[in-house]
């Protein structure tokens, strides 16, 4: 898996592209201040996907990994947002 940060603006935008032989995915987090604090928007775009190279188990495992990674990333982002707000 090759990962590349394609867009980054501290406290506002985090965008990466993940490429492998089976799929290319763009994952983005956008932060926006609002009256209640901060809204975080998560976006995942599948740029390419080779269905022949995936099994149901592989797809389930990818989704599980994505959720675990998202939890970790959201925790890091929360810490960054809190540090930025101080």
N, CA, C and O atoms as a DFTB+ gen file, in Angstrom:
344 C
 N C O
     1  1       0.846      -1.174       0.000
     2  2       0.000       0.000       0.000
     3  2       0.891       1.235       0.000
     4  3       1.805       1.354       0.816
     5  1       0.619       2.136      -0.909
     6  2       1.331       3.411      -0.977
     7  2       0.376       4.488      -0.485
     8  3      -0.757       4.579      -0.957
     9  1       0.826       5.302       0.458
    10  2       0.010       6.384       0.991
    11  2       0.671       7.718       0.680
    12  3       1.884       7.875       0.815
    13  1      -0.148       8.673       0.263
    14  2       0.364       9.998      -0.075
    15  2      -0.584      11.056       0.465
    16  3      -1.788      11.002       0.218
    17  1      -0.046      12.010       1.197
    18  2      -0.844      13.141       1.654
    19  2      -0.928      14.104       0.482
    20  3       0.092      14.597       0.000
    21  1      -2.138      14.370       0.027
    22  2      -2.302      15.209      -1.164
    23  2      -2.746      16.631      -0.835
    24  3      -2.470      17.562      -1.592
    25  1      -3.427      16.796       0.283
    26  2      -3.855      18.123       0.718
    27  2      -3.794      18.166       2.238
    28  3      -4.201      17.222       2.916
    29  1      -3.282      19.272       2.760
    30  2      -3.181      19.402       4.209
    31  2      -3.239      20.876       4.576
    32  3      -2.477      21.693       4.060
    33  1      -4.150      21.196       5.471
    34  2      -4.214      22.527       6.040
    35  2      -4.556      22.326       7.514
    36  3      -5.667      21.918       7.851
    37  1      -3.592      22.616       8.388
    38  2      -3.746      22.328       9.813
    39  2      -5.065      22.881      10.346
    40  3      -5.397      24.053      10.170
    41  1      -5.793      21.994      10.997
    42  2      -7.050      22.384      11.614
    43  2      -8.211      22.562      10.653
    44  3      -9.301      22.946      11.077
    45  1      -8.004      22.289       9.351
    46  2      -9.073      22.489       8.385
    47  2      -9.269      21.320       7.424
    48  3     -10.402      20.921       7.152
    49  1      -8.159      20.765       6.904
    50  2      -8.297      19.779       5.830
    51  2      -7.152      18.772       5.882
    52  3      -5.985      19.146       5.998
    53  1      -7.506      17.479       5.794
    54  2      -6.540      16.391       5.741
    55  2      -6.993      15.436       4.646
    56  3      -8.054      14.825       4.772
    57  1      -6.217      15.291       3.572
    58  2      -6.614      14.437       2.456
    59  2      -5.436      13.544       2.072
    60  3      -4.317      14.025       1.896
    61  1      -5.692      12.246       1.945
    62  2      -4.669      11.285       1.539
    63  2      -5.227      10.347       0.485
    64  3      -6.430      10.092       0.429
    65  1      -4.329       9.839      -0.347
    66  2      -4.687       8.811      -1.322
    67  2      -3.894       7.561      -0.992
    68  3      -2.682       7.615      -0.783
    69  1      -4.592       6.437      -0.947
    70  2      -3.984       5.145      -0.657
    71  2      -4.110       4.285      -1.909
    72  3      -5.208       4.084      -2.429
    73  1      -2.970       3.778      -2.390
    74  2      -2.973       2.994      -3.629
    75  2      -2.395       1.608      -3.377
    76  3      -1.403       1.446      -2.666
    77  1      -3.041       0.619      -3.976
    78  2      -2.526      -0.746      -3.966
    79  2      -2.860      -1.361      -5.318
    80  3      -3.476      -0.723      -6.172
    81  1      -2.452      -2.590      -5.497
    82  2      -2.752      -3.267      -6.762
    83  2      -4.241      -3.571      -6.901
    84  3      -4.724      -3.822      -8.005
    85  1      -4.972      -3.550      -5.780
    86  2      -6.385      -3.901      -5.793
    87  2      -7.326      -2.700      -5.804
    88  3      -8.431      -2.777      -6.341
    89  1      -6.884      -1.588      -5.208
    90  2      -7.759      -0.443      -5.176
    91  2      -7.005       0.831      -4.866
    92  3      -5.916       0.797      -4.291
    93  1      -7.589       1.956      -5.250
    94  2      -7.101       3.285      -4.917
    95  2      -8.233       3.997      -4.189
    96  3      -9.365       4.034      -4.672
    97  1      -7.921       4.564      -3.020
    98  2      -8.934       5.210      -2.196
    99  2      -8.437       6.584      -1.777
   100  3      -7.274       6.755      -1.412
   101  1      -9.332       7.555      -1.835
   102  2      -9.040       8.896      -1.350
   103  2      -9.841       9.086      -0.067
   104  3     -11.064       8.944      -0.062
   105  1      -9.142       9.407       1.017
   106  2      -9.787       9.601       2.308
   107  2      -9.529      11.036       2.755
   108  3      -8.398      11.520       2.715
   109  1     -10.589      11.702       3.178
   110  2     -10.459      13.104       3.561
   111  2     -11.238      13.386       4.839
   112  3     -12.299      12.813       5.087
   113  1     -10.681      14.278       5.636
   114  2     -11.331      14.824       6.818
   115  2     -11.357      16.336       6.651
   116  3     -10.329      16.950       6.367
   117  1     -12.524      16.933       6.828
   118  2     -12.671      18.382       6.745
   119  2     -13.219      18.877       8.079
   120  3     -14.201      18.337       8.588
   121  1     -12.595      19.890       8.636
   122  2     -13.014      20.464       9.902
   123  2     -13.578      21.853       9.660
   124  3     -13.021      22.644       8.899
   125  1     -14.699      22.136      10.323
   126  2     -15.326      23.440      10.172
   127  2     -15.851      23.893      11.525
   128  3     -16.602      23.175      12.186
   129  1     -15.449      25.087      11.929
   130  2     -15.955      25.655      13.177
   131  2     -17.429      25.993      13.005
   132  3     -17.867      26.432      11.941
   133  1     -18.183      25.778      14.080
   134  2     -19.592      26.159      14.076
   135  2     -19.984      26.610      15.475
   136  3     -19.131      26.673      16.361
   137  1     -21.241      26.920      15.688
   138  2     -21.701      27.435      16.984
   139  2     -21.522      26.431      18.123
   140  3     -21.369      26.820      19.281
   141  1     -21.540      25.161      17.795
   142  2     -21.431      24.109      18.817
   143  2     -19.995      23.652      19.026
   144  3     -19.740      22.825      19.902
   145  1     -19.053      24.168      18.247
   146  2     -17.654      23.765      18.381
   147  2     -17.033      23.521      17.024
   148  3     -16.646      24.455      16.322
   149  1     -16.945      22.244      16.663
   150  2     -16.288      21.881      15.410
   151  2     -17.027      20.703      14.772
   152  3     -17.375      19.734      15.447
   153  1     -17.255      20.803      13.486
   154  2     -17.848      19.692      12.743
   155  2     -16.746      19.030      11.925
   156  3     -15.999      19.700      11.212
   157  1     -16.652      17.707      12.036
   158  2     -15.677      16.944      11.267
   159  2     -16.437      16.121      10.242
   160  3     -17.333      15.352      10.588
   161  1     -16.073      16.289       8.977
   162  2     -16.700      15.537       7.897
   163  2     -15.680      14.541       7.355
   164  3     -14.566      14.920       6.994
   165  1     -16.060      13.278       7.300
   166  2     -15.218      12.216       6.760
   167  2     -15.752      11.863       5.379
   168  3     -16.957      11.708       5.184
   169  1     -14.834      11.737       4.423
   170  2     -15.243      11.387       3.065
   171  2     -14.290      10.330       2.526
   172  3     -13.073      10.468       2.649
   173  1     -14.836       9.282       1.934
   174  2     -14.035       8.224       1.316
   175  2     -14.513       8.060      -0.121
   176  3     -15.693       7.805      -0.366
   177  1     -13.600       8.207      -1.062
   178  2     -13.904       8.014      -2.469
   179  2     -13.059       6.868      -3.003
   180  3     -11.832       6.903      -2.918
   181  1     -13.711       5.862      -3.548
   182  2     -12.983       4.766      -4.179
   183  2     -12.675       5.215      -5.605
   184  3     -13.576       5.366      -6.430
   185  1     -11.390       5.425      -5.880
   186  2     -10.969       5.921      -7.188
   187  2     -10.878       4.799      -8.207
   188  3     -11.192       4.989      -9.382
   189  1     -10.447       3.626      -7.753
   190  2     -10.440       2.447      -8.626
   191  2     -10.589       1.210      -7.758
   192  3     -10.170       1.196      -6.601
   193  1     -11.194       0.165      -8.331
   194  2     -11.476      -1.064      -7.589
   195  2     -11.522      -2.218      -8.581
   196  3     -12.280      -2.185      -9.551
   197  1     -10.712      -3.232      -8.335
   198  2     -10.708      -4.413      -9.199
   199  2     -11.467      -5.523      -8.486
   200  3     -10.922      -6.213      -7.625
   201  1     -12.717      -5.683      -8.853
   202  2     -13.608      -6.637      -8.182
   203  2     -13.064      -8.066      -8.220
   204  3     -13.301      -8.839      -7.292
   205  1     -12.346      -8.418      -9.269
   206  2     -11.822      -9.782      -9.422
   207  2     -10.747     -10.108      -8.393
   208  3     -10.478     -11.280      -8.128
   209  1     -10.132      -9.081      -7.811
   210  2      -9.045      -9.302      -6.859
   211  2      -9.517      -9.280      -5.410
   212  3      -8.695      -9.338      -4.495
   213  1     -10.830      -9.196      -5.186
   214  2     -11.374      -9.117      -3.827
   215  2     -12.305     -10.284      -3.542
   216  3     -13.046     -10.747      -4.409
   217  1     -12.243     -10.740      -2.304
   218  2     -13.190     -11.744      -1.825
   219  2     -14.075     -11.085      -0.775
   220  3     -13.796      -9.968      -0.340
   221  1     -15.132     -11.764      -0.369
   222  2     -15.987     -11.214       0.689
   223  2     -15.204     -11.022       1.972
   224  3     -15.384     -10.024       2.670
   225  1     -14.333     -11.974       2.289
   226  2     -13.511     -11.868       3.492
   227  2     -12.553     -10.688       3.383
   228  3     -12.370      -9.944       4.346
   229  1     -11.946     -10.517       2.219
   230  2     -11.033      -9.396       1.997
   231  2     -11.739      -8.059       2.136
   232  3     -11.192      -7.117       2.710
   233  1     -12.959      -7.978       1.607
   234  2     -13.731      -6.741       1.715
   235  2     -14.103      -6.468       3.164
   236  3     -14.015      -5.329       3.622
   237  1     -14.517      -7.503       3.892
   238  2     -14.851      -7.346       5.311
   239  2     -13.634      -6.871       6.084
   240  3     -13.739      -5.963       6.908
   241  1     -12.463      -7.482       5.823
   242  2     -11.244      -7.115       6.530
   243  2     -10.859      -5.671       6.214
   244  3     -10.458      -4.930       7.111
   245  1     -10.976      -5.265       4.950
   246  2     -10.671      -3.882       4.579
   247  2     -11.580      -2.919       5.337
   248  3     -11.104      -1.922       5.879
   249  1     -12.879      -3.203       5.382
   250  2     -13.817      -2.333       6.089
   251  2     -13.483      -2.260       7.572
   252  3     -13.560      -1.186       8.168
   253  1     -13.113      -3.386       8.178
   254  2     -12.740      -3.407       9.583
   255  2     -11.488      -2.547       9.804
   256  3     -11.443      -1.748      10.739
   257  1     -10.478      -2.709       8.950
   258  2      -9.262      -1.911       9.057
   259  2      -9.573      -0.430       8.896
   260  3      -9.035       0.403       9.626
   261  1     -10.432      -0.101       7.952
   262  2     -10.795       1.287       7.722
   263  2     -11.435       1.888       8.968
   264  3     -11.108       3.010       9.354
   265  1     -12.348       1.146       9.601
   266  2     -13.006       1.644      10.804
   267  2     -12.006       1.838      11.938
   268  3     -12.074       2.831      12.663
   269  1     -11.078       0.896      12.097
   270  2     -10.064       1.025      13.142
   271  2      -9.167       2.229      12.860
   272  3      -8.853       3.006      13.761
   273  1      -8.768       2.367      11.623
   274  2      -7.931       3.508      11.244
   275  2      -8.658       4.828      11.427
   276  3      -8.067       5.815      11.865
   277  1      -9.944       4.844      11.092
   278  2     -10.738       6.060      11.250
   279  2     -10.849       6.443      12.720
   280  3     -10.748       7.622      13.061
   281  1     -11.056       5.456      13.598
   282  2     -11.130       5.739      15.036
   283  2      -9.827       6.365      15.519
   284  3      -9.836       7.355      16.250
   285  1      -8.712       5.780      15.104
   286  2      -7.398       6.295      15.509
   287  2      -7.185       7.699      14.964
   288  3      -6.717       8.584      15.681
   289  1      -7.528       7.905      13.693
   290  2      -7.345       9.215      13.067
   291  2      -8.231      10.266      13.721
   292  3      -7.790      11.391      13.955
   293  1      -9.479       9.908      14.019
   294  2     -10.380      10.860      14.672
   295  2      -9.867      11.238      16.059
   296  3      -9.995      12.392      16.469
   297  1      -9.291      10.285      16.782
   298  2      -8.725      10.584      18.100
   299  2      -7.552      11.550      17.949
   300  3      -7.433      12.501      18.721
   301  1      -6.682      11.315      16.960
   302  2      -5.563      12.216      16.721
   303  2      -6.062      13.603      16.317
   304  3      -5.528      14.617      16.767
   305  1      -7.077      13.639      15.475
   306  2      -7.632      14.919      15.045
   307  2      -8.241      15.660      16.223
   308  3      -8.081      16.875      16.339
   309  1      -8.941      14.940      17.104
   310  2      -9.526      15.564      18.294
   311  2      -8.427      16.208      19.123
   312  3      -8.569      17.339      19.586
   313  1      -7.332      15.481      19.307
   314  2      -6.212      16.020      20.079
   315  2      -5.615      17.250      19.400
   316  3      -5.262      18.221      20.069
   317  1      -5.502      17.210      18.066
   318  2      -4.995      18.369      17.327
   319  2      -5.935      19.556      17.447
   320  3      -5.491      20.689      17.632
   321  1      -7.239      19.298      17.342
   322  2      -8.212      20.376      17.445
   323  2      -8.172      20.995      18.836
   324  3      -8.215      22.217      18.978
   325  1      -8.089      20.152      19.861
   326  2      -8.022      20.666      21.233
   327  2      -6.746      21.479      21.444
   328  3      -6.775      22.519      22.101
   329  1      -5.632      21.009      20.891
   330  2      -4.373      21.745      21.012
   331  2      -4.439      23.067      20.261
   332  3      -3.888      24.069      20.717
   333  1      -5.105      23.075      19.121
   334  2      -5.247      24.264      18.288
   335  2      -6.136      25.298      18.991
   336  3      -5.917      26.503      18.869
   337  1      -7.137      24.810      19.725
   338  2      -8.099      25.698      20.373
   339  2      -7.528      26.353      21.628
   340  3      -8.066      27.357      22.096
   341  1      -6.459      25.806      22.173
   342  2      -5.895      26.352      23.425
   343  2      -5.155      27.633      23.211
   344  3      -4.629      28.209      24.163
